[in-house]
C-alpha cells in the first residue's frame, strides 16, 4: 500500500483512495511465484477473484492469497499429511528391522514352503497302501482311510480359510 507522510509520521491510505493495479493471470503468477495453472486453480477454488474484464486486482489478490496460505485449515491439513508421512516411514522402518531380525518373513516364501510340505504329505499318503501290503483288500481299506484323512484335512483348511476371510483359490492370483 502507498504511505503518505504528514506531520512526520506515515499514514496509510484507505482502500477507496488507492488506484487498483490490474494485471493478467500470467503477471499474477509471476508475482506469486507459481504457474498460471495454479492461479487458475486458486480462482476456481474462490481464493482469488477475476474481474469481469479478465484481469486481477494485484493488491486484493495478494492479500487473499496470503490469507489463504495462513489459514488454519490449510496448516492443519499440511500438518496432518506430514504426520501421516512420518507414521508411514516409521512403520516401514519397523518392518525392515523385523525382517533383519528374522521375525518377519515374506508371505510368498511361507506359501511356497507350505505347498511343498503339503505336496510331500499327500504324495506319501497316496503311496502308503502300496508300501503296506500286497493284498488288494488291505490296500483298498488303507486307500479309503487315506482318502478320508485327505478330506478331513481339506475341510479343516477350508474352515480356517473362511475364519481368516481368505478368498477361494480360483479368485486368488
Steps between C-alpha positions, in 0.01 A plus 500: 500500500605856449608697803464874537718704730316769693629673810802270514319166528376267233128453441344228296260580222160348515412251229254727322766766450756271334505409133453132423789337319345260250712217364458191285510146635855453371627810680320391817661155474845659474416725795389199711796292383282223362362378168208638306316172556531550876347846466211339309460243780496775762235681300290184466528441877383856568824603668554790258251671272521586134327821398243514222765626256718191570762690703598461863538778758860444608472625859167332576617173346826510694323561831247221436777261395698576816188447712450169321858392573462598867160333550487252789318240285787499253758474777318217675467308172872539435586399857270198474662394173845540653397291800361225275821502297713475815281213627537313169877543508508373859295194408725426203808527721338269755428242226858516374635450852277195554612357164866541601431337839332212313174554690314585182491283188352550155161344448597359159794312657274350767237404242762324285628309804148395600419389144816289486432340840135428424593353163753269665247385763232432237743315276611273784143445618398396149780244481448365850274210401756365253768515767290330766361195324474299183152384590244696291237498775740649753620755244142610429435541872819707541408712194153561651658618827750720313214648294306573820807666659555716190134611502520591870822695443340689209189578709716628788704719262183642340351575844818682605504694170138604556585604857781722367285633210732359233357506146447167322796364302339572162475871595863533612782602265 
